[in-house]
Structures are given as structure tokens and as C-alpha cells.
Amino acid sequence: MYIPPLNFSPVVSTDVNLYRSGYPMPLNYPFIRDQLHLRTIIHVGDKQDLSPEYAEFLEQESIQFHNIYMDSCRDDGFKNRMNQILEIVLNVDNYPMLIHSGKGKHRVGTVVGIIRKLLQGWSIAGIYQEYDIFSGGLKGEADLEFITMFETRLYIRKDKIPGFVTSITT
């Protein structure tokens, strides 16, 4: 029996697979290994240390791991960290990919909201609705404002852009 991590959900299931979730526990490792076949994991959160079991699992499965520090969208440097995440997301060589945070609510919700807005052309109303579903109705007003106001300029290789990206200027 496979058990997905808390708040697990596909974000994109097309030419590449992008998933979101809370922090995986050892009982989730078989699901990740056997069902997702991940190449990359991005952790967004304030937890800097990996558990020994998780570090061993990542090494055994040869999963590239990026630990991007984020306490909240009010942090200094949050935009730069979001740009780091977007650069990873915008490289097709990094897929299949999982983005997770502690519980898979607010931090991942902010990241996914920005992906939906900038890369998929979603409406703000749709982004807010999805954020609300995963946050359990606990509004993150600052997160939603950050998503709404976030703009960036990145230089990326056109031949590495995943096919799900519909609203990026190349």
C-alpha cells in the first residue's frame, strides 16, 4: 500500500510531472520511489537539516535535492529565492519534480501560485481558490498579496522550457 505525503497533489501532469506536498515521512518513501520516479525535490521552508533517513533515501534514489530557505514571503531575499525555484522549474532536465514544505500549505501554495500565474497564465481568482483549498481555509493574506504583486525577469534556455509553460515570453 502506498501512502502519499500530506497535501500531495499533481501540479502538472503533461510532458513533465510536477507535484506538491508536505514534508515526506519514511512511510511516504515507497510512494515517492515507486509511483513518482523523481529526479528533483525542492524543499521550501525554514527547516535546514534533513533527517538521516530522508538524506539516505534521497541518496539511494539519486534524487537531486534543493533546500531553499523560506520562512515567509515577508523575508528579505524572498524574491531572489523564488527566482532560484523558477530557474529549477524552468529546466525540463529536472523532471519529474516535487516541491514540498512542512505541511504543503502556505509556502508551497505561494510557490505554486507563482508558477500558475507566471508560467501557466492562471487568473488570480483561480490561484486564490487553489491556495484556499490547500491551506484549509486559513488565508495567508501576505502570501496572496505576494503572488498578486510578484513579477520577475529571468534569462533561461528556450530549449529547456517544459511544455506546460504557456505564458512565458521567450
C-alpha positions as CSV (number, residue, x, y, z in Angstrom):
1,M,0.0,0.0,0.0
2,Y,1.3,3.4,-1.0
3,I,0.9,6.5,1.2
4,P,1.5,9.9,-0.4
5,P,2.8,12.8,1.7
6,L,0.5,15.2,3.4
7,N,-1.3,17.5,1.0
8,F,0.1,15.7,-2.0
9,S,-1.2,16.7,-5.4
10,P,-0.1,16.9,-9.0
11,V,0.5,20.5,-10.2
12,V,1.3,19.5,-13.8
13,S,0.8,16.1,-15.5
14,T,1.7,16.6,-19.1
15,D,5.0,16.2,-20.8
16,V,6.6,16.5,-17.3
17,N,5.3,15.8,-13.9
18,L,5.4,18.4,-11.2
19,Y,4.0,17.6,-7.7
20,R,3.4,19.5,-4.4
21,S,3.2,18.1,-0.9
22,G,4.1,18.5,2.7
23,Y,7.4,17.1,4.1
24,P,7.7,13.4,3.3
25,M,7.9,10.9,6.1
26,P,9.5,7.4,5.9
27,L,6.1,5.8,5.3
28,N,5.8,8.0,2.1
29,Y,9.2,6.9,0.6
30,P,7.8,3.8,-1.2
31,F,5.1,6.0,-2.8
32,I,7.7,8.5,-3.9
33,R,10.1,5.8,-5.2
34,D,7.6,3.5,-6.9
35,Q,5.0,6.0,-8.2
36,L,6.7,9.3,-8.8
37,H,10.2,8.3,-10.0
38,L,11.5,11.8,-9.1
39,R,14.6,13.4,-10.4
40,T,14.4,16.6,-8.3
41,I,12.9,17.7,-5.0
42,I,12.7,21.3,-3.9
43,H,12.1,21.9,-0.2
44,V,10.9,25.4,0.7
45,G,10.9,26.2,4.4
46,D,12.7,27.1,7.5
47,K,14.0,23.6,8.2
48,Q,17.6,23.4,7.2
49,D,18.6,19.9,8.4
50,L,17.4,16.7,6.7
51,S,16.6,13.7,8.8
52,P,19.2,11.0,8.4
53,E,16.5,8.7,6.9
54,Y,15.5,11.3,4.3
55,A,19.1,12.1,3.4
56,E,19.7,8.4,2.9
57,F,16.5,7.9,0.8
58,L,17.5,10.8,-1.5
59,E,21.0,9.4,-2.0
60,Q,19.7,5.9,-2.6
61,E,17.2,7.2,-5.2
62,S,19.7,9.6,-6.8
63,I,17.3,12.5,-6.3
64,Q,18.7,16.0,-6.7
65,F,17.7,18.0,-3.6
66,H,17.4,21.8,-3.3
67,N,16.8,23.3,0.1
68,I,15.5,26.8,-0.4
69,Y,15.2,28.7,2.9
70,M,11.8,30.5,3.2
71,D,10.2,31.5,6.5
72,S,7.6,33.7,4.9
73,C,7.1,35.9,1.9
74,R,8.0,38.9,4.1
75,D,11.6,37.7,4.4
76,D,14.4,39.7,2.8
77,G,15.6,37.9,-0.3
78,F,12.3,36.1,-0.8
79,K,12.1,37.3,-4.4
80,N,15.7,36.0,-5.1
81,R,14.8,32.6,-3.6
82,M,11.6,32.5,-5.7
83,N,13.8,33.2,-8.8
84,Q,16.0,30.2,-7.8
85,I,13.0,28.0,-7.7
86,L,11.7,29.2,-11.0
87,E,15.1,28.5,-12.6
88,I,14.9,24.9,-11.4
89,V,11.3,24.6,-12.5
90,L,12.0,26.1,-15.9
91,N,14.6,23.3,-16.8
92,V,13.0,20.2,-18.3
93,D,16.0,18.2,-17.3
94,N,14.9,18.4,-13.6
95,Y,11.6,16.5,-14.1
96,P,9.8,14.7,-12.6
97,M,9.8,17.1,-9.6
98,L,8.3,17.5,-6.2
99,I,8.1,20.8,-4.3
100,H,7.4,20.4,-0.6
101,S,7.3,22.4,2.6
102,G,6.5,21.5,6.2
103,K,2.8,20.8,5.7
104,G,2.4,21.7,2.0
105,K,0.2,24.7,2.7
106,H,1.4,28.3,2.7
107,R,5.0,28.2,1.4
108,V,4.2,25.6,-1.3
109,G,1.0,27.4,-2.0
110,T,2.9,30.6,-2.7
111,V,5.4,28.9,-5.0
112,V,2.6,27.0,-6.9
113,G,0.6,30.2,-7.1
114,I,3.5,32.0,-8.8
115,I,4.0,29.1,-11.2
116,R,0.3,29.2,-12.0
117,K,0.4,33.0,-12.6
118,L,3.7,33.4,-14.5
119,L,4.1,30.1,-16.3
120,Q,0.5,28.9,-16.9
121,G,-1.4,32.1,-17.1
122,W,-4.0,31.3,-14.4
123,S,-6.3,34.0,-13.2
124,I,-5.7,35.4,-9.7
125,A,-9.2,34.1,-8.7
126,G,-8.2,30.6,-9.6
127,I,-4.9,30.8,-7.8
128,Y,-6.6,32.1,-4.6
129,Q,-9.2,29.3,-4.8
130,E,-6.4,26.6,-5.1
131,Y,-4.4,28.3,-2.3
132,D,-7.6,28.3,-0.1
133,I,-8.2,24.6,-0.7
134,F,-4.7,23.5,0.4
135,S,-4.4,26.0,3.3
136,G,-7.7,24.6,4.8
137,G,-9.4,28.0,4.6
138,L,-6.6,29.7,6.6
139,K,-6.0,32.7,4.5
140,G,-2.4,33.8,4.1
141,E,-3.2,37.4,3.2
142,A,0.5,38.3,2.8
143,D,1.1,35.2,0.6
144,L,-1.8,36.1,-1.7
145,E,-0.6,39.7,-2.0
146,F,2.9,38.5,-2.8
147,I,1.6,36.2,-5.5
148,T,-0.5,39.0,-7.0
149,M,2.3,41.5,-7.0
150,F,5.2,39.2,-7.9
151,E,6.9,39.9,-11.2
152,T,10.4,38.9,-12.3
153,R,12.7,38.7,-15.3
154,L,14.8,35.5,-15.8
155,Y,17.1,34.5,-18.6
156,I,16.6,30.9,-19.4
157,R,17.4,28.5,-22.2
158,K,14.5,28.2,-24.6
159,D,15.3,24.6,-25.4
160,K,14.9,23.6,-21.7
161,I,11.5,25.1,-21.1
162,P,9.0,22.4,-20.1
163,G,5.9,22.1,-22.4
164,F,3.4,23.0,-19.7
165,V,4.8,26.6,-19.7
166,T,2.2,28.6,-21.7
167,S,2.6,32.2,-20.7
168,I,6.3,33.0,-20.7
169,T,7.9,35.4,-23.1
170,T,10.9,33.8,-24.8
